[in-house]
Amino acid sequence: MAEIKPNEIYTTEEARSFLKVSESTIKRLLKKGIIKAYKVGGQYRIWGSEILLLVSPKLEKRVYEAYRKLRDKAEKTIRDW
């Protein structure tokens, strides 16, 4: 498997290959802004750093922290109700 280089630019096909996701999944990730990309000539270009961020443990930690805050807020609202 090739190494993802943070300062290189990849196509959606290459990003799909690295992430091992379907075409519809990569489209959904792009549409929701989970992967930031630039459109050039009608095609998306993705920085390697964006692909690496998606599979990074740091992102997982941030997602868990956001989930925990939301859960705690919901529990507080229910208790106060």
C-alpha positions in Angstrom: 0.0 0.0 0.0 1.3 3.4 -0.9 2.0 6.0 1.8 -0.3 9.0 2.1 1.8 12.2 1.9 0.3 15.2 3.7 1.5 17.8 1.1 0.3 15.9 -2.0 -3.0 16.3 -3.8 -5.1 13.2 -4.5 -8.2 12.5 -6.6 -11.4 11.1 -5.2 -10.4 7.7 -6.6 -7.1 7.7 -4.8 -8.8 8.8 -1.6 -11.3 6.0 -1.9 -8.6 3.6 -2.4 -6.7 4.7 0.7 -9.8 4.8 2.9 -11.3 1.6 1.3 -14.8 3.2 1.0 -17.4 3.1 -1.8 -18.0 5.9 -4.3 -21.2 6.9 -2.6 -19.4 7.1 0.8 -16.7 9.4 -0.5 -19.4 11.6 -2.1 -21.2 11.8 1.2 -18.0 12.6 3.1 -17.3 15.4 0.6 -20.9 16.7 0.6 -21.0 16.9 4.4 -17.7 18.6 4.6 -16.1 15.8 6.6 -13.3 15.8 4.0 -12.4 19.2 2.7 -11.7 19.3 -1.0 -11.2 21.7 -3.8 -13.0 21.4 -7.1 -10.8 21.9 -10.1 -12.3 21.5 -13.6 -15.3 19.7 -12.3 -13.3 17.2 -10.3 -12.4 17.2 -6.6 -8.9 17.4 -5.3 -8.1 16.4 -1.8 -4.9 17.2 0.2 -3.2 14.2 1.8 -3.4 15.9 5.2 -7.2 15.8 5.0 -7.2 12.0 4.3 -4.7 11.5 7.2 -6.9 13.6 9.5 -9.9 11.4 8.8 -8.1 8.3 10.0 -6.2 10.0 12.8 -6.7 9.0 16.5 -6.9 12.7 17.2 -10.1 13.0 15.2 -11.5 10.0 17.1 -10.8 11.7 20.4 -12.4 15.0 19.2 -15.5 13.1 18.1 -15.7 11.3 21.4 -15.4 14.6 23.3 -18.2 16.1 21.2 -20.4 13.1 21.8 -19.7 13.2 25.6 -20.6 16.9 25.8 -23.8 16.2 23.9 -24.7 13.2 26.1 -24.0 15.1 29.3 -26.1 18.1 28.1 -29.0 15.7 27.2 -28.8 14.0 30.6 -28.8 17.4 32.4 -31.8 18.5 30.4 -33.7 15.3 31.3 -32.8 15.6 35.0 -33.9 19.3 35.1 -37.2 18.4 33.3 
